[in-house]
Amino acid sequence: QVRLVESGGGAVQAGGSLRLSCAASGRAGSTYAMGWFRQAPGKEREFVAASSYSGASTYYADSVKGRFTISRDNAKTTMYLQMNSLKPDDTAVYYCAARQDVSGSYYYTSVAYNYWGQGTQVTVSS
């Protein structure tokens, strides 16, 4: 079992920045591909960014490309999402997700992941 805990959410004005963290624990020694998703009120959960286990391969939704950066620490137990130039449309609950993977791939569909965090709220005001 893997436990994911997000942190770093908050309220910021448009144009500002936030960095989200996702700490993974459990099943030491396993390799995990990880990703970020978000869900705004009244909308479906949508893909934001994904990383392979090593962090060498990443993928972004068009809506955040060039503004958000996904990264992982050297121990591969913490994933980050640096969010710059935030817009009101970025307001949502952000979730991190993980799946055991040794292929070096990234995944951009929610059904590909079997572990999820509890979410952290990001609110961007205009």
HELIX and SHEET records of a PDB file:
HELIX    1   1 PRO A   88  ASP A   90  5                                   3    
HELIX    2   2 SER A  110  ALA A  112  5                                   3    
SHEET    1   A 4 ARG A   3  SER A   7  0                                        
SHEET    2   A 4 LEU A  18  SER A  25 -1                                        
SHEET    3   A 4 THR A  78  MET A  83 -1                                        
SHEET    4   A 4 PHE A  68  ARG A  72 -1                                        
SHEET    1   B 6 GLY A  10  GLN A  13  0                                        
SHEET    2   B 6 THR A 120  SER A 125  1                                        
SHEET    3   B 6 ALA A  92  GLN A 100 -1                                        
SHEET    4   B 6 TYR A  32  GLN A  39 -1                                        
SHEET    5   B 6 GLU A  46  SER A  51 -1                                        
SHEET    6   B 6 THR A  58  TYR A  60 -1                                        
SHEET    1   C 4 GLY A  10  GLN A  13  0                                        
SHEET    2   C 4 THR A 120  SER A 125  1                                        
SHEET    3   C 4 ALA A  92  GLN A 100 -1                                        
SHEET    4   C 4 TYR A 115  TRP A 116 -1                                        
END                                                                             
